[in-house]
Amino acid sequence: MTKNLEVIILAAGLGTRMKSSTIKILHRAAGRPIVDYVLDLAARLSDTPPVMIIGHQRETVQESVGSRARYAIQEKQLGTGHAVLQAASILESAGLAGKRVLILSADVPLTRPETLQQLIDEHERSKNALTLLTMKLAEPAMYGRIVRGPDGSVTRIVEAKDASADEMMIDEVNAGIYVFNGENLFDNLRNLSNSNAQGEYYLTDLLATLRQSGQRVGAVIAGDPVEALGVNSRADLAAVDTEIQRRVVEKLMKEGVTFRNPSTVVIDSTVTIGNDTVIYPFVTLEGNTRIGHGCVIEPGSHLINVDVADNVHIKTGTVAEDAEIGEGAAVGPYAHLRPGTKLGRDVKIGNFVETKKAVFGAGSKASHLSYIGDAEIGADVNIGAGTITCNYDGVNKHKTVLEDGAFIGSDSQLVAPVRVGRGAYVGAGSTITKDVPPDSLALSRTPQRNIEGWAAKKREERKKK
């Protein structure tokens, strides 16, 4: 945390190259809007909420960001210098004497806090009026080239279209992140000229102003150019998402999680995983999913906002959303836990079982080919293959209750509302429409009738046709 630091986040642009009705800073990478990562950076560096310069879709941005920022509005996008100037009324009223102002872009989410701290430290150490973050690129393309003097200070930023042949060979370029001395910042911005082809006020034009007044301008080179990657297109968004997920996986491995093939998983930055858990290839973990210690998540599993306790085995192809899975449980393969499912300790949900708003007590089992919806399942209940809770009457949903130790035979239909008492049995192939008392046996089969010779007779009739 740096004392006397104000942060400005430029967030007014729409991002037309995204080809989207949603402003680009609210597009999501690894489960979060990209602006959230920039807000996290600001919170790591300053105890004062940043000033966000907003314009397009301002109400939507404010709704997403909330109290994490203060807001200034840029009605017309007239350049970066004009954007920063909109923060003047907020920051000047608080006083800027002795303060530093860090300027970030809301669409650049990969910068590390350590890099920004290095930028601030260099600003202080060299007594700069402005310190830029730069990067070295093998192919600088259209980035502005950084021209340094003999003492290492920055003398100019030369735009590619204006650069000489020698200047085009410079591989250090502007990354678009700046630290300024607060005093006179806004006075200097008010004196900027927009005498350029675009008719805009450029923040980088302050470099010449500061140099002419005898003040020093310095730069810090980012260790990895990816830290300055901005999101201007869907391809950029994919690259940012990939990098954030790579960092997430790297962090989790350091914390004791095993990935059988790290490059194949999709894990949001909001996911937590305990040590000694093993994640197989092609697993997707999204939202606020929490995985405990010692779990195994097999290939093709997809969990969204799922709370998984310790020592759970999620088998191949399992899909779960807004569910809770208790310690020692086993789920799948190819199970589907829909919202509201809560599995207790050592529960087994097997292949092709679907659950919805179903609460299972400890040790209960639904091993295969069943639908359990709107149900309360006690402890140590066995649900046979093909069992269905018939919970919907076409108008309302109704509840099925299976008390502790109940045994439900295969291919049974439980027509809710219905209750099967403690220790009761339901015979295979039954349709249960009334409550079953504890320790009872419920059957609803029609008597079996065998008609001897019927099949042979039918075969003879077909031959005569």
C-alpha positions in Angstrom: 0.0 0.0 0.0 1.5 3.3 -1.1 0.7 6.5 0.9 -0.4 9.7 -0.8 -1.4 7.8 -4.0 -4.5 8.6 -6.0 -5.6 6.2 -8.8 -7.5 7.2 -11.9 -9.0 4.4 -14.1 -9.9 5.3 -17.7 -13.2 3.5 -18.5 -15.2 5.7 -20.8 -14.7 4.0 -24.1 -17.3 1.6 -25.6 -14.9 -0.7 -27.5 -16.4 -0.9 -30.9 -14.0 -3.6 -32.1 -15.6 -6.0 -29.6 -18.7 -5.9 -31.9 -20.9 -6.1 -28.8 -23.8 -4.2 -27.2 -21.9 -4.5 -23.9 -19.1 -2.1 -23.1 -15.8 -3.9 -23.3 -14.7 -3.5 -19.7 -17.7 -5.5 -18.5 -16.8 -8.5 -20.8 -15.7 -11.4 -18.6 -12.4 -13.1 -18.4 -11.9 -16.1 -16.1 -15.3 -15.5 -14.5 -15.1 -11.7 -13.8 -15.5 -8.5 -15.7 -12.1 -7.3 -16.8 -12.5 -4.0 -15.0 -12.6 -6.0 -11.7 -8.9 -7.0 -12.1 -8.0 -3.3 -12.5 -10.0 -2.4 -9.5 -8.2 -5.1 -7.5 -4.9 -3.5 -8.6 -6.0 -0.1 -7.4 -7.1 -1.5 -4.0 -3.7 -3.2 -3.5 -1.9 0.1 -4.1 -4.0 2.7 -2.4 -6.5 2.8 0.5 -8.5 5.5 -1.3 -11.1 4.3 -3.9 -10.0 5.1 -7.4 -11.7 7.7 -9.6 -13.2 6.0 -12.6 -13.7 8.1 -15.7 -16.9 6.7 -17.3 -18.9 7.6 -20.4 -20.6 4.9 -22.4 -23.1 2.8 -20.5 -22.2 4.7 -17.3 -25.2 3.4 -15.3 -24.4 -0.2 -16.1 -20.7 0.3 -15.2 -21.7 2.0 -11.9 -24.1 -0.8 -11.1 -21.3 -3.4 -11.7 -18.5 -1.5 -9.8 -20.6 0.0 -7.0 -18.8 1.6 -4.1 -15.4 0.3 -5.2 -14.8 3.6 -7.1 -15.6 7.3 -7.2 -16.9 8.5 -10.6 -16.3 11.3 -13.0 -18.1 11.5 -16.3 -16.6 12.1 -19.7 -19.5 13.2 -21.9 -17.5 13.2 -25.1 -14.4 11.1 -25.7 -11.9 13.7 -26.6 -8.7 11.9 -25.8 -6.8 10.5 -22.8 -5.8 14.0 -21.6 -9.4 15.2 -21.6 -10.5 12.0 -19.8 -8.0 12.4 -16.9 -9.0 16.1 -16.7 -12.5 15.0 -15.7 -11.2 13.8 -12.4 -10.0 17.3 -11.5 -13.1 18.4 -9.5 -12.8 15.3 -7.3 -9.1 15.2 -6.7 -8.3 18.9 -6.5 -10.9 19.3 -3.8 -9.1 16.7 -1.7 -5.8 18.4 -2.3 -2.9 17.0 -4.4 0.1 18.5 -2.7 2.7 15.8 -2.1 0.5 13.2 -3.8 1.2 10.9 -6.7 -1.4 10.1 -9.4 -1.4 6.6 -11.0 -3.3 6.4 -14.3 -4.6 2.9 -15.4 -6.8 1.7 -18.2 -9.9 -0.3 -17.3 -9.3 -2.6 -20.3 -5.7 -3.6 -19.2 -6.3 -6.3 -16.5 -3.0 -8.3 -16.5 -0.6 -5.8 -14.9 0.9 -7.2 -11.7 0.8 -5.1 -8.5 4.6 -5.8 -8.1 5.2 -4.1 -11.4 3.1 -1.0 -10.5 4.9 -0.8 -7.1 8.2 -0.8 -9.0 6.9 2.0 -11.2 5.9 4.1 -8.2 9.2 3.3 -6.4 11.2 4.4 -9.5 9.2 7.6 -9.7 10.1 8.5 -6.1 13.7 7.3 -6.3 14.5 9.3 -9.5 12.4 12.3 -8.4 10.5 12.2 -11.7 7.6 14.4 -12.6 6.2 11.6 -14.8 7.2 7.9 -14.9 5.8 5.6 -17.7 5.5 1.9 -17.8 7.1 0.6 -21.0 7.6 -2.7 -22.6 10.0 -4.3 -25.1 8.5 -5.9 -28.2 10.3 -7.9 -30.9 7.7 -6.4 -33.3 6.7 -3.0 -31.9 4.3 -2.4 -34.8 2.3 0.9 -34.4 3.2 1.5 -30.7 4.8 4.8 -29.7 8.6 4.4 -29.4 10.4 5.5 -26.3 13.4 7.8 -26.9 15.8 8.0 -24.0 18.5 10.5 -23.2 22.1 9.7 -22.1 21.0 9.7 -18.5 18.3 7.1 -19.1 15.5 9.6 -18.8 12.7 9.7 -21.4 13.0 12.6 -23.9 10.2 11.8 -26.3 7.5 9.4 -27.3 7.5 9.1 -31.1 4.4 7.8 -32.7 5.1 5.1 -35.3 3.7 7.2 -38.2 6.1 10.0 -37.3 9.2 7.9 -36.5 12.4 8.0 -38.6 13.9 4.8 -39.9 16.3 4.7 -36.8 13.5 5.4 -34.4 11.4 2.6 -35.9 14.2 0.2 -34.8 13.6 1.1 -31.1 12.0 -1.9 -29.4 10.9 -0.1 -26.2 7.3 1.2 -26.5 4.7 3.0 -24.4 2.5 0.7 -22.3 -0.1 3.4 -21.4 0.3 3.3 -17.6 1.6 6.5 -15.9 2.5 8.0 -12.6 2.4 11.8 -12.3 3.2 14.2 -9.5 -0.2 15.5 -8.4 0.7 19.1 -8.1 0.1 21.0 -11.4 -1.2 17.9 -13.1 -4.6 19.3 -13.9 -3.2 22.8 -14.6 -1.0 21.2 -17.2 -3.9 19.3 -18.6 -6.0 22.4 -19.0 -3.2 23.9 -21.2 -3.0 20.9 -23.6 -3.6 21.6 -27.2 -5.8 19.5 -29.5 -4.0 20.6 -32.7 -3.7 17.2 -34.2 -5.4 15.2 -36.9 -7.9 13.6 -34.4 -8.6 16.9 -32.6 -8.0 15.2 -29.3 -6.1 16.0 -26.1 -3.4 13.4 -25.5 -2.0 12.7 -22.1 1.4 11.8 -23.6 1.7 15.5 -24.7 2.4 16.3 -21.1 5.9 14.8 -21.5 7.0 17.7 -23.6 5.5 20.2 -21.2 7.3 18.7 -18.2 10.6 18.4 -20.1 10.4 22.1 -21.2 9.9 23.1 -17.5 13.1 21.3 -16.6 11.4 18.3 -14.9 12.5 14.7 -15.3 10.5 12.0 -17.1 11.5 8.3 -16.5 10.3 4.9 -17.4 10.2 1.3 -16.1 10.2 -1.6 -18.4 7.6 -4.3 -17.6 9.2 -7.7 -17.2 6.6 -9.4 -19.4 4.8 -7.5 -22.2 1.6 -9.4 -21.5 1.1 -7.1 -18.5 0.3 -4.3 -20.8 -2.1 -6.3 -23.0 -5.3 -4.3 -23.5 -8.7 -5.8 -24.5 -9.8 -4.3 -27.8 -11.2 -7.3 -29.6 -12.5 -10.8 -29.0 -9.0 -12.2 -29.7 -7.6 -9.9 -27.0 -10.2 -11.1 -24.6 -9.4 -14.7 -25.3 -5.7 -14.0 -24.8 -6.4 -12.2 -21.4 -8.7 -15.1 -20.3 -6.0 -17.6 -21.2 -3.3 -15.7 -19.2 -5.5 -15.2 -16.1 -6.4 -18.9 -16.1 -2.7 -19.8 -16.5 -1.9 -17.7 -13.5 -4.8 -19.3 -11.5 -3.5 -22.8 -12.3 0.0 -21.8 -11.5 -1.0 -20.5 -8.1 -3.1 -23.6 -7.3 -0.2 -25.9 -8.2 2.0 -24.0 -5.8 -0.7 -24.5 -3.1 -0.7 -28.3 -3.6 -3.2 -29.0 -6.3 -2.3 -31.6 -9.0 -3.4 -31.0 -12.6 -3.0 -34.0 -15.0 -2.9 -31.6 -18.0 -3.0 -28.0 -16.9 -3.5 -26.5 -20.3 -6.8 -28.2 -20.9 -8.8 -27.0 -17.9 -11.0 -24.0 -17.6 -11.0 -22.5 -14.1 -12.4 -19.1 -13.1 -10.3 -16.8 -10.9 -13.1 -17.0 -8.3 -12.6 -20.8 -7.8 -10.8 -22.2 -4.7 -9.3 -25.7 -4.5 -7.8 -27.5 -1.5 -4.4 -29.2 -1.5 -4.0 -32.9 -2.6 -6.9 -32.5 -5.0 -6.4 -34.0 -8.4 -7.9 -32.3 -11.5 -8.1 -34.3 -14.7 -8.1 -32.9 -18.2 -11.1 -31.0 -19.7 -12.6 -30.0 -16.4 -14.5 -26.7 -16.2 -14.9 -25.0 -12.8 -16.8 -21.7 -12.8 -18.2 -19.1 -10.5 -17.9 -19.4 -6.8 -17.0 -23.1 -6.9 -15.1 -24.3 -3.9 -13.3 -27.7 -4.0 -12.0 -29.2 -0.7 -8.9 -31.2 0.1 -8.1 -34.6 -1.3 -10.8 -34.6 -4.0 -10.6 -36.2 -7.5 -12.3 -34.4 -10.4 -12.4 -36.6 -13.5 -12.4 -35.6 -17.1 -15.3 -33.6 -18.6 -16.8 -32.5 -15.3 -18.4 -29.1 -15.2 -19.2 -27.4 -11.9 -20.8 -24.0 -11.5 -21.1 -22.4 -8.0 -20.7 -25.8 -6.4 -19.4 -26.3 -2.8 -17.5 -29.6 -2.7 -16.3 -30.8 0.7 -13.1 -32.9 1.4 -12.3 -36.3 -0.2 -15.1 -36.2 -2.8 -14.9 -38.1 -6.0 -16.5 -36.4 -9.0 -16.5 -38.9 -11.9 -16.3 -38.4 -15.6 -18.9 -36.2 -17.3 -20.7 -34.9 -14.2 -22.5 -31.6 -14.4 -23.5 -29.6 -11.3 -24.7 -26.1 -10.6 -25.6 -24.3 -7.4 -25.2 -27.5 -5.4 -23.5 -28.8 -2.2 -21.6 -32.1 -2.1 -20.7 -33.5 1.4 -17.4 -35.0 2.5 -16.6 -38.4 1.1 -19.4 -38.4 -1.5 -19.1 -39.9 -5.0 -20.9 -38.4 -7.9 -21.2 -39.8 -11.5 -20.2 -40.7 -14.1 -22.6 -38.6 -16.1 -24.7 -37.4 -13.2 -26.5 -34.0 -13.3 -26.9 -32.1 -10.0 -29.3 -29.2 -10.6 -29.7 -26.2 -8.4 -30.8 -26.8 -4.8 -29.1 -30.3 -4.6 -27.4 -31.0 -1.2 -25.6 -34.2 -0.7 -24.6 -35.3 2.8 -21.5 -37.2 3.9 -20.7 -40.4 1.9 -23.7 -40.1 -0.4 -23.4 -41.9 -3.7 -25.1 -40.4 -6.9 -24.3 -42.7 -9.8 -24.4 -42.7 -13.6 -27.2 -40.9 -15.3 -28.9 -39.8 -12.1 -30.5 -36.3 -12.2 -31.3 -34.4 -9.0 -33.0 -31.0 -8.4 -33.8 -29.4 -5.0 -33.0 -32.7 -3.5 -31.4 -33.1 0.0 -29.7 -36.4 0.7 -28.8 -37.5 4.2 -25.5 -39.3 5.1 -24.8 -42.6 3.3 -27.8 -42.5 1.0 -27.5 -43.9 -2.6 -29.1 -43.3 -5.9 -26.7 -45.4 -8.0 -28.1 -45.2 -11.5 -30.8 -44.0 -14.0 -33.0 -42.0 -11.6 -34.6 -38.6 -11.3 -34.9 -37.2 -7.8 -36.5 -33.8 -7.7 -38.1 -31.7 -4.9 -37.2 -34.4 -2.4 -36.0 -34.9 1.1 -34.0 -38.0 1.5 -33.0 -39.3 4.9 -29.8 -41.1 5.9 -28.9 -44.6 4.5 -31.7 -44.6 2.0 -31.3 -46.9 -1.1 -32.9 -45.7 -4.3 -33.0 -48.4 -7.0 -32.4 -47.9 -10.7 -35.1 -46.2 -12.7 -36.8 -44.5 -9.7 -38.7 -41.3 -10.5 -40.1 -38.7 -8.1 -43.2 -37.4 -9.9 -43.0 -33.9 -8.5 -45.0 -31.9 -11.0 -48.7 -32.1 -11.6 -48.8 -29.6 -14.4 -49.4 -26.6 -12.2 -47.4 -27.0 -8.9 -44.3 -28.8 -7.7 -44.8 -31.3 -4.8 -42.3 -32.9 -2.3 -41.3 -36.4 -1.8 -39.9 -37.5 1.6 -38.0 -40.7 2.1 -37.2 -41.2 5.8 -34.0 -42.8 7.2 -33.3 -46.3 6.0 -36.0 -46.5 3.4 -35.5 -48.9 0.5 -36.9 -48.0 -2.9 -37.0 -50.9 -5.4 -36.0 -50.4 -9.0 -38.4 -48.8 -11.6 -40.6 -47.2 -8.9 -42.6 -44.0 -9.3 -43.2 -41.9 -6.2 -46.1 -39.6 -7.0 -45.7 -36.5 -4.8 -46.7 -35.3 -2.3 -45.8 -38.6 -0.7 -43.8 -39.9 2.3 -42.1 -43.3 2.7 -41.6 -43.9 6.4 -38.4 -44.9 8.3 -37.2 -48.4 7.3 -40.0 -49.0 4.8 -39.7 -50.9 1.6 -41.2 -50.1 -1.8 -41.3 -53.1 -4.1 -39.7 -52.9 -7.6 -42.0 -51.7 -10.3 -44.5 -49.9 -7.9 -46.3 -46.7 -8.4 -46.7 -45.1 -4.9 -49.5 -42.5 -4.5 -50.1 -42.8 -0.8 -47.8 -42.5 2.2 -46.0 -45.6 3.3 -45.9 -46.2 7.1 -42.5 -47.0 8.7 -41.2 -50.6 8.4 -43.9 -51.4 5.9 -43.8 -53.0 2.4 -45.6 -51.1 -0.3 -46.5 -52.9 -3.6 -48.7 -51.7 -6.4 -48.2 -54.4 -9.1 -51.1 -56.0 -10.9 -51.1 -59.8 -10.7 -49.0 -61.5 -13.3 -50.9 -63.4 -16.0 -49.2 -65.9 -18.3 -51.1 -66.9 -21.5 -49.5 -70.1 -22.7 -49.0 -70.6 -26.5 -49.8 -66.9 -27.3 -46.5 -66.1 -28.9 -46.5 -69.3 -31.1 -50.0 -68.5 -32.2 -49.0 -65.0 -33.3 -46.1 -66.3 -35.3 -48.4 -68.7 -37.2 -50.8 -65.9 -38.0 -48.0 -63.8 -39.5 -46.9 -66.6 -41.8 -50.4 -66.8 -43.3 -50.4 -63.1 -44.3 
